[in-house]
């Protein structure tokens, strides 16, 4: 399921996305601060970070909507600014905060993209692929729900079988069913050979499809790795909570791969870094007292996310971090 | 290729809106209606009636043209559709030119319908003057295009629709509504400072007089309709000079707008 990507050597294809010291300053604020990003050809890369971390500004620079204060960016070996027209024939994009032409039909939108990219795709086939019926396709986009609009934007992005798909928060506005369909579509496009770069502030979306993840906060990468590797590096382990008949007298002795053991209010807690450490801890506690209940919480991606991004800016993240046991 | 596609898209989108029909109706009412009133209330010959109508129409057409054009770019920026367009191959230049072509076509269609209706009205009421319809159409058309250009330029330098509206109104006030005052003020000021003799009209004062596109259009039409020479030695009594002014207005605001839009952050 998860693939491990070996960095491309020079004779391999060029990276799908390559930035070098990419920086954007708005007045005194550095929205993106010296970002070095490399997305290899053929991978699904999840670009993760809380709102306001610099994801959109980065994508805006990649798409030449915004010009960088410093640094360079290229995609498919083409400079994002100097060679943008050539580049934009080969990529497909669902930008953030995009708008549709309210008076034009869904089909007309796709036809326009076909015309602009100078390809011969069948608009109806593309619309069907994203789950818009013929009937919906004939209606003006102004009558679309958010989810339908998102599907249409995706159909526009798929025109010309792009080598690189850039999706900025593609799941916003989609119901769970739509989000699942989107994941399947991303996987199909990837199997076809497309590199997929998508941003999200929702971890499970990224976890489900991405080969590699880059976590950005305050305009800088705080981590870039495969999800498995990130989880390993996190060193969060599992939080084991044992309800005991009576608190053990004296501290529980040091155990290998068990950290932060605390005893309070009839409960023994410990963080187990390896799977078998959980049993070791339980056995050790049972030597001195009776265990009446056991709770084990695996560290989730949420914890990982919260531990990587500075202040766990929104409530959900903070709660998840506390529940997972990564208390400050 | 891209320019044409953007222009067609713009026309298709605008064509489905009520704006086109509102604009056409407004232009027809202003040109044909005013000419009709001028024709029935006076016994003047056709060229005077046309001249009177032209003078009145150039007050109304600029605001219509500015409002047709001022949302060309800001509308797409506010709705976010420009992000879709810019994600596709068309460049900012393609988009700006496509929009200019689309909105100009819209304005020209409306002006053409208005001018033809005017011709019918004049010929019905006065029975002559059909030959004046051609310069009437050409100079109204050019002026409409110039104001569409100004409007598209304004749209390209603005980041919001509100800003574009404010600039469009300002442009109208300066170039159309207040230009008489501005010209007189400059003239009086220059006389006060001893730069010119009171009441005299040196070339640069005359230049100020034909500077706005509406003034240039009136000057060109009056010279043309009163049998003046196209290439008269005195530029202010010629057709070519005010026409040149109109052509400059067609290019400069759009070019200025492009330079700003090219480097703008579409956040």
Interface residues (C-beta under 8 A of the other chain):
Chain A: X57 X60 X63 X64 X65 X66 X67 X84 X85 X88 X89 X91 X93 X95 X96 X97 X98 X99 X100 X101 X102 X103 X104 X108 X109 X112 X113 X115 X116 X117 X118 X140 X153 X156 X157
Chain B: X1 X2 X5 X9 X12 X13 X16 X17 X76 X78 X79 X80 X81 X82 X83 X84 X86 X87 X88 X89 X90 X91 X263 X265 X266 X267
